[in-house]
């Protein structure tokens, strides 16, 4: 893992994401790398197209989701940690795996760190795995951090 200067860690604010952030922070410390923490707010309505004009509460609901996510994201790192790792905390809206991959490319990330949830076979078959799709589509290495089952 030589040459790691920028690390992107994706968070959904779960315990597994906390473990992934801890792992990313350790790597940032070792490699003297910059750290970016990303949370993706999944689009709650999918594509609403022209219906948007008839649904003014959609914007209000999106704003509520984004505001709540921003508050959580701002608590993920202390002021000291932000300074230590020259960290950024980014919030995007969209499909989680696509936004993680896009952000990594935009930021010229050297390593993505992401937690896995292990939701079970049926859910995996129906919905797929964000971490799996990130591994599949990312243009840089991806470190997956498993959930704790104990």
N, C-alpha and C positions, 0 to 999 in steps of 0.2 A: 504494500500500500504506500509506496514511496510517492512523493510529489502531491500529497493531499494538502490543498490550500483552502478549499471551500467545501464545507459539509452542510447538506440540507437534511433536516430531520422533519418528518411529517408527524403531526399530532392530531389526534381526535379527542384529546384530553382524558383518555382512559389510563388505567394503571399500566397497560402494556406500552402505551405511548410515553408514559413517564419513564419506563425502563429504557425505551429507545432513546429518549432525550438524554438520560444519564450516560448511556453508551456513547452517544454522539459527543457529549461534553468531554468524556474521557479521551476520545480520539482527538478532539479539538485541542485539548491540553497537550497531548503527546506530539502532535504534528504542528502545533502553533497555527492552527487553521481557524479561519473565520467560520462562524456558525450561523445558519439561517434556520429559523423555526417557522414552519408553514402549517397553517390550518386551512382546509378547504370546506367552505359551507356548501353543502350539496344543494343544487337548485331544487327548491321544494315543489315546484309546479311543472317541471319539465319545460317543454316548449309551449308557450301560450300564444305565440304568434299575434295575429290581429285581435284576439280576444283580450289582450292586455288593456286596450282602451276601455273595455267594459268591466274591468276588474281593478278598480283603483286601490283596493285593499291589498293587492298583490305586492305593490311597492312598500307599503307599510309593514307587511309581514316580513318581507326580505330585509328591510331595515332593522326590524326587531331581532331577527336571526343574526345579522351581521354585528349589531351592537353587542349582543350577548356573547358572541364568539370573540369579539375584540377584547371585551373585559376579561375573559378567560385567558386569551392569548397574552395579554399584558401581564398576567400573573405567573406565566410559565417560567420566566427568568427574573432574577433579582437585578437591580441596577448594577451591582458589582459584576454579575455574570455577563450582562450585556457588554460592559466595558472590557472585561477580561477576554472575551472571544469575539469582540467587535461584531456582536450579534445583531441580526435583523429579525423582526417578527412580522411575518407577512400573512395577510388574509386574502384569500381568493374565493370566488364563487364558481361552481361548475361541477363537473364530474371529477371526483377525487383523484383517481389514478391519472387522468389526463392532465389535470392542473399540476399535480406533483411532477410529472414528467416534463411538462412545459416550463415550470418554474426552474427545474434543475438545468434545463437547456438555457433559459434566459439568464440565469445566474452563473453559467459556466461552472457548474458544480462538479467536484471531483468524486464525491461519494454521497449517496442517499442512504439515510438510516430510517427504517420504518418498522413498526411493530406489526406482528401478525396476531390475529385473534382466534383462529382455530374454531370457527363457529359450527363446524359439523359438515358432514358430507352433503346433506340435502341443501342446506343454505349455500354451500360452496358451489354445488352444481347449478342452482337456480340463479344466484347472484354473481358468482365468481368472487375472486379475492382482490382487493385493492392492491395488497402487497405483491401478489402474483402478477398482476397486470403491470405494476411498476417495474418489477424485475424483467418482464418480457419486453417492455417498450423503452425503458431508460437507455440513454446513450453513455451512461457511466456505471461503475459498479454500484450494487445495492446490497447493503447489510440488513438482513431481516433479524429482528429480535423477537423471540417467541414469548407468548404469554406465560405467566406463572400459573400452574394448575393446582398448587398446594394451598 
